[in-house]
Amino acid sequence: MRYCKALLLVFALVVTFFAMSRTVAAQTQYDIQVGAWGDGASVGNMGVGAEIRTRVSNVTSPDLGNSFWVGDRLQNGAFIQFGYALFSPGYYCSYGETVADSTNCLGFSETIGYGDARWFWQYWPNPRVIDFFGGVGPANSAGSDGSWHDYQISPNAANGWNFVLDGHSVWNFNNYQVTRSMDQAHIVAEEVTGTASASGSLGPVEFRNVSYLTDDYVWQQVTSLSAMSGCGAVSPNCGIIPFGVSVVGPNDIMAGTGQQPRSDGALLWPRIFTFILSVPSGAEVSVDGSSYTGSYGSVSLPLSEGSHTVVVPEFIPIDSMDRLRFLGWSDGSTDLSRFIDLSSNASLQVNYIEQYRLRIVSPISASGDGWYDQGFTASLSTDSRWRLTGTNLEVFGGWHDNGVLVSHSGSYLIQVDRPCILQAVWSVYPLLPAIVIILSTVAFAYVYKIHSGG
């Protein structure tokens, strides 16, 4: 795990510090840690915070203590943390400084018994040596079993540090000035044990809403969490971590006994971005294999960082004579199925054009039936020569639109600006009267020619 391997004794000596002991059993004490760190945007923060759910339990031998905290490694090389701890029963100092194997208690001391969950804080000017300040709260200060509490580390007016529990400062530490973080915001569950093998009795404890303080002093929630799994101090048997981390939801994890084993650095909750897909209402689109229907002109989805597959329909039906046809994307792509690579919030528009059905009703073959883009000029055609069918003569009477004659020609151009049904109309005459009419017409023309002197 990243910085924790460099922290020789972040919490491994917390009990040694709080206890009024003059010796440190450094060869047997070590700490096993699981938890998570936030996304890269939390690097360089001015403070960190998280909600931690209190789990009251008794700490017994060989454990020396369990702790659950939020913290930062700072750019000046220091390390700072704030959370709650459970101790094995004993006599403890409320505030002091430990250097090497000597503890200078600067506050009062008291007895802490089983199941007394207390907030605590620590500041290590140099985490690579045994030199740190720390404090512990009053009896049951971490709240009752199952209760949620908000732990924050933030700058104060004296350019020092405030440890804020549920919106109230419980301690100020002004020995060192505020410095930005070097790493991402961390949330950690940690067991300190006095033997060379873990007891496997840490938590589990739930962490949620990990956040950091921005330059303009606004609390911003992290957008991803990656697993932490490893040892901090002396590390026998640390190749096997008996604890794990389970994801409860976005920015919400359980850490400790019985949770899912994780590799250090494994992505727990990916960075989430908002992807807005502007599509016509009612359009059904597919994102990573799941279907979504556009409403009010868009589909808005929370998607993880990285590549996603988006598929849109070629046609969107409106009714039997009206539909929309896919044209392309706002970024120029013309593929119905495509990949998008998210590294920030993004939006894309899918462009469609309205299409109308042009339906031809004709007793003989005719061309031009089909779907056309709005405004397109369609060409209709049929064989308009008269024809004999049995005892009838059929004569082309023209194209009719909703009963209105629009053209006498067998070929006709029409601009499609609405759904339309065109009918090819033929006049039918019985054959014998038709022959009489034809012969009469010919005879009349002949007589007329004679009388006219032709």
Secondary structure, DSSP 8 states (H G I E B T S, - for coil): -TGGGG-TTSSTTHHHHHBT-S---TTT-EEEEEEEEE-GGGTT-S-EEEEEE-------TTEEEEEEEEEEEBTTS-EEEEEEEEE-SEEEESEEEEETTEEEE-S-EEEE-TT--EEEEEEESSTTSSEEEEEE-STTTT-STT-EEEEEEEE-TTSSEEEEETTEEEEEE-SS----BSS--EEEEEEEESSSS-------EEEEEEEEE-TTS-EEE-S-EEEEEEE-SS-TTTTS-SEEEEEEETTEEEEEETS----TT-EEE--EEEEEEE--TT-EEEETTEEEE-BTTEEEEEEESEEEEEE--SEEEEETTEEEEEEEETTS---SEEEEEESS-EEEEEEEEEEEEEEEE-SS-EE--EEEETT-EEEEEE--S-EEETTEEEEEEEEEETTEEEESSSEEEEE-SS-EEEEEEEEEEEHHHHHHHHHHHHHHHHHHHHHTT-
